[in-house]
Amino acid sequence: MRFYTKRRKMPSITVVSLIDILAILLIFFIVTTTFKDRLPQLQINLPESKSATTTASQPKKAVILQIKGSDQITLDGKPVTPAGIPAAIKSLQKANPGCSITMQADKEAPFGTVVSVLDALQEAGIKNVPAVAKPIAK
């Protein structure tokens, strides 16, 4: 006596549904990702000022000198020492003639460091350096 045995199909993975899930995940990650142009190297807490105003536009090429603490000084995003500031500024002025320099000093930056940076700027031939301050929120 022969019994009838039912033939079974070979198991297979349906790839179409996996491709749909992958496409949905890809769209989700693209939409939820935040795009930022440039992340600052130093987080600076600017001091508040009563006479500070917000400007609508910046000069064509502004080089930013940032001071945070006594050991974190950056010029146009590159770390420098107070002794190396004059040479760095002169090389920047040769590369970009007519560029302006703006200073951002942290609220907790030591006054001695700010004075040494201002002395280095004066040694480099920079007379007036605008300092950035945050307007008082009303």
GIFENVEN-V92174 format. One record per residue. N is the residue number from 0. RES is the residue in one letter. PHI is phi as a letter, one per 40 degrees, with the letter a starting at -180 (999 if undefined). Layout:
N:RES:PHI
N:RES:PHI
This chain:
0:M:999
1:R:b
2:F:c
3:Y:c
4:T:b
5:K:c
6:R:c
7:R:b
8:K:c
9:M:c
10:P:c
11:S:b
12:I:c
13:T:c
14:V:c
15:V:c
16:S:c
17:L:c
18:I:c
19:D:c
20:I:c
21:L:c
22:A:c
23:I:c
24:L:c
25:L:c
26:I:c
27:F:c
28:F:c
29:I:c
30:V:c
31:T:c
32:T:c
33:T:c
34:F:b
35:K:b
36:D:c
37:R:a
38:L:c
39:P:c
40:Q:c
41:L:b
42:Q:c
43:I:b
44:N:c
45:L:c
46:P:c
47:E:c
48:S:a
49:K:c
50:S:c
51:A:c
52:T:b
53:T:c
54:T:b
55:A:c
56:S:b
57:Q:c
58:P:c
59:K:d
60:K:b
61:A:b
62:V:c
63:I:b
64:L:b
65:Q:b
66:I:b
67:K:b
68:G:g
69:S:c
70:D:b
71:Q:b
72:I:b
73:T:b
74:L:b
75:D:f
76:G:g
77:K:b
78:P:c
79:V:b
80:T:b
81:P:d
82:A:c
83:G:c
84:I:c
85:P:d
86:A:c
87:A:c
88:I:c
89:K:c
90:S:c
91:L:c
92:Q:c
93:K:c
94:A:c
95:N:b
96:P:c
97:G:g
98:C:c
99:S:b
100:I:b
101:T:b
102:M:b
103:Q:b
104:A:b
105:D:c
106:K:c
107:E:c
108:A:c
109:P:c
110:F:c
111:G:c
112:T:c
113:V:c
114:V:c
115:S:c
116:V:c
117:L:c
118:D:c
119:A:c
120:L:c
121:Q:c
122:E:c
123:A:c
124:G:g
125:I:c
126:K:c
127:N:b
128:V:b
129:P:c
130:A:b
131:V:c
132:A:b
133:K:c
134:P:c
135:I:c
136:A:c
137:K:b
